[in-house]
């Protein structure tokens, strides 16, 4: 299906989900890139303690904290 036809069907309220390949869908700006950061041992211990308390992984905790800080700085 061409993009124009897809848009017209979508705008008309038709269900166009059959024309989508969800396995290949990507959100713009959500591509992941790997970075390496070295932390002192005491900081890893504290990160792990907080991650365990919250029931999340260390990586998830770090991502959330950095995202919160970036959101705060942008405001």
C-alpha positions as CSV (number, residue, x, y, z in Angstrom):
1,X,0.0,0.0,0.0
2,X,1.3,3.4,-0.9
3,X,1.7,6.1,1.8
4,X,-1.1,8.2,0.3
5,X,-3.5,5.3,0.4
6,X,-2.5,4.5,3.9
7,X,-2.9,8.1,5.0
8,X,-6.3,8.3,3.3
9,X,-7.6,5.1,5.0
10,X,-6.2,6.2,8.3
11,X,-7.9,9.6,8.1
12,X,-11.1,7.9,7.1
13,X,-11.0,6.0,10.4
14,X,-10.2,2.6,8.9
15,X,-8.2,0.0,10.8
16,X,-4.8,0.1,9.1
17,X,-2.9,-2.1,11.6
18,X,-2.8,-5.0,9.2
19,X,-0.5,-2.9,6.9
20,X,2.0,-2.2,9.7
21,X,5.0,-4.4,10.5
22,X,5.2,-3.9,14.3
23,X,8.4,-5.9,14.5
24,X,10.2,-3.3,12.5
25,X,8.6,-0.2,14.1
26,X,10.9,2.4,15.7
27,X,10.3,5.6,17.6
28,X,12.2,8.6,16.2
29,X,15.0,9.6,18.6
30,X,14.7,6.4,20.6
31,X,17.7,4.6,19.1
32,X,20.0,3.1,21.7
33,X,23.7,3.8,21.8
34,X,26.1,2.0,24.2
35,X,28.3,4.1,26.5
36,X,30.7,3.0,29.1
37,X,31.0,4.8,32.4
38,X,33.5,4.0,35.2
39,X,32.2,4.4,38.8
40,X,34.1,4.0,42.0
41,X,33.4,0.8,43.9
42,X,31.5,2.6,46.7
43,X,29.1,4.2,44.2
44,X,28.3,0.8,42.6
45,X,27.5,-0.6,46.1
46,X,25.1,2.3,46.7
47,X,23.6,2.0,43.3
48,X,23.0,-1.7,43.8
49,X,21.5,-1.1,47.2
50,X,19.0,1.5,45.8
51,X,18.2,-0.6,42.8
52,X,17.5,-3.6,45.0
53,X,15.3,-1.5,47.3
54,X,13.3,-0.3,44.3
55,X,13.2,-3.7,42.6
56,X,14.9,-2.6,39.4
57,X,18.2,-3.2,37.7
58,X,21.2,-1.0,38.2
59,X,21.0,0.1,34.6
60,X,17.4,1.0,34.9
61,X,18.0,3.0,38.0
62,X,20.8,5.0,36.3
63,X,18.7,5.6,33.2
64,X,15.8,6.9,35.3
65,X,18.0,9.2,37.4
66,X,19.7,10.6,34.3
67,X,16.4,11.1,32.5
68,X,15.0,12.9,35.6
69,X,18.0,15.2,35.8
70,X,17.9,16.0,32.0
71,X,14.1,16.8,32.3
72,X,14.8,19.0,35.3
73,X,17.6,20.8,33.5
74,X,15.5,21.4,30.4
75,X,12.6,22.9,32.3
